[in-house]
């Protein structure tokens, strides 16, 4: 699987750990930054990851900030992005199975490295079930505000 990953200054440590974990499991990861803990604005990195996912079919994104909330809000402004803020393996599984989510969001101040790994593992192991969920995802995509 190919991932694009980005964070803000509040998620650097968990981003670096997640990148290392994904690569150790054979996944391709493009780290879109930042690369130090200098203050940055999370929407800037959400834009980078979302644009990359939209341009590269079949890829997934991971966005991390302090809580995951700002990243998920920013990402969901993009048509074609379905970003899910996940706090555990179950929410990651359901985001993929029922919502065909293509961006995973979580917060370094909310989940630790072990929980983040279980979230990512569940995300990778899950896929969109289709069926009755297709119409709902289509309705999400049709929303214009």
C-alpha positions as CSV (number, residue, x, y, z in Angstrom):
1,X,0.0,0.0,0.0
2,X,1.2,3.5,-0.7
3,X,0.7,6.3,1.9
4,X,1.2,10.0,2.1
5,X,1.6,11.3,5.6
6,X,1.8,14.7,7.1
7,X,1.5,16.3,10.5
8,X,1.9,19.6,12.3
9,X,4.4,20.4,15.1
10,X,2.3,18.5,17.7
11,X,2.5,15.2,15.9
12,X,6.1,14.9,14.8
13,X,7.1,12.1,17.1
14,X,4.1,9.9,16.2
15,X,4.5,10.7,12.5
16,X,8.1,9.5,12.6
17,X,7.1,6.3,14.4
18,X,4.3,5.7,12.0
19,X,6.5,6.2,9.0
20,X,9.0,3.7,10.4
21,X,6.3,1.2,11.3
22,X,4.7,1.3,7.8
23,X,8.1,1.0,6.0
24,X,9.1,-1.9,8.3
25,X,5.9,-3.7,7.1
26,X,6.8,-3.1,3.4
27,X,4.5,-0.2,2.7
28,X,5.6,2.8,0.5
29,X,5.4,6.0,2.5
30,X,6.0,9.6,1.3
31,X,6.6,11.8,4.3
32,X,5.3,15.3,3.4
33,X,6.6,16.9,6.5
34,X,7.2,18.8,8.5
35,X,10.6,17.5,9.7
36,X,11.1,19.3,13.0
37,X,9.0,20.7,15.8
38,X,9.0,24.3,14.7
39,X,5.4,25.7,14.8
40,X,3.4,25.2,11.6
41,X,-0.2,25.3,10.6
42,X,-2.0,21.9,10.2
43,X,-4.1,23.0,7.3
44,X,-1.0,23.4,5.1
45,X,-0.1,19.8,5.6
46,X,-3.6,18.5,5.2
47,X,-3.6,20.2,1.8
48,X,-0.4,18.5,0.8
49,X,-1.6,15.0,1.8
50,X,-5.1,15.4,0.3
51,X,-3.8,16.8,-3.0
52,X,-1.4,13.8,-3.2
53,X,-4.1,11.2,-2.5
54,X,-6.5,12.8,-5.0
55,X,-3.8,12.9,-7.7
56,X,-2.7,9.3,-7.1
57,X,-5.5,6.7,-7.4
58,X,-5.4,3.9,-4.9
59,X,-3.3,5.7,-2.3
60,X,-4.1,6.5,1.3
61,X,-3.3,9.4,3.5
62,X,-2.5,9.7,7.2
63,X,-2.8,13.1,9.0
64,X,-1.6,13.6,12.6
65,X,-1.9,16.7,14.8
66,X,-2.3,17.1,18.5
67,X,-5.9,15.9,18.6
68,X,-6.5,14.8,15.0
69,X,-9.6,17.2,14.9
70,X,-8.0,20.0,12.9
71,X,-6.5,17.7,10.4
72,X,-9.8,15.8,9.8
73,X,-11.8,19.1,9.5
74,X,-9.3,20.4,7.0
75,X,-9.1,17.2,4.9
76,X,-12.8,16.9,4.7
77,X,-13.0,20.2,2.8
78,X,-11.7,18.4,-0.3
79,X,-14.2,16.8,-2.6
80,X,-13.2,13.2,-3.0
81,X,-11.6,12.9,0.4
82,X,-13.3,11.0,3.2
83,X,-11.1,11.6,6.3
84,X,-11.8,9.7,9.4
85,X,-10.7,10.7,12.9
86,X,-10.0,7.4,14.6
87,X,-9.2,6.7,18.2
88,X,-9.0,2.9,18.1
89,X,-8.8,-0.1,15.8
90,X,-12.6,-0.5,15.6
91,X,-13.2,3.0,14.4
92,X,-10.4,2.6,11.8
93,X,-12.0,-0.7,10.6
94,X,-15.5,0.9,10.3
95,X,-14.1,3.9,8.5
96,X,-12.7,1.7,5.8
97,X,-15.5,-0.9,5.8
98,X,-18.5,1.4,5.8
99,X,-17.3,4.8,4.7
100,X,-14.5,4.0,2.2
101,X,-12.3,6.5,4.0
102,X,-9.1,7.3,2.2
103,X,-7.5,9.5,4.9
104,X,-6.8,8.3,8.4
105,X,-6.5,11.0,11.1
106,X,-5.4,10.7,14.8
107,X,-3.8,12.8,17.4
108,X,-0.5,12.4,19.1
109,X,-1.9,13.9,22.4
110,X,-4.8,11.4,22.3
111,X,-3.3,8.1,21.2
112,X,0.1,6.6,22.1
113,X,2.4,4.8,19.7
114,X,1.0,1.3,20.5
115,X,-2.6,2.4,19.9
116,X,-1.6,4.3,16.7
117,X,0.0,1.1,15.4
118,X,-3.1,-0.9,16.1
119,X,-5.2,1.8,14.4
120,X,-3.0,1.7,11.3
121,X,-2.9,-2.1,11.2
122,X,-6.7,-2.2,11.4
123,X,-6.9,0.4,8.6
124,X,-4.6,-1.6,6.4
125,X,-6.4,-4.9,7.0
126,X,-9.8,-3.4,6.2
127,X,-11.4,-2.5,2.9
128,X,-14.7,-1.0,1.7
129,X,-17.5,-3.5,1.8
130,X,-19.6,-1.8,-0.8
131,X,-23.2,-3.1,-1.0
132,X,-25.6,-1.0,1.0
133,X,-22.8,1.4,1.9
134,X,-22.2,2.5,-1.7
135,X,-25.3,4.7,-1.8
136,X,-24.3,6.4,1.5
137,X,-20.8,7.1,0.2
138,X,-22.3,8.4,-3.0
139,X,-24.5,10.8,-0.9
140,X,-21.5,12.0,0.9
141,X,-19.7,12.7,-2.3
142,X,-22.8,14.6,-3.7
143,X,-22.9,17.0,-0.8
144,X,-21.9,20.5,-1.8
145,X,-21.9,23.3,0.7
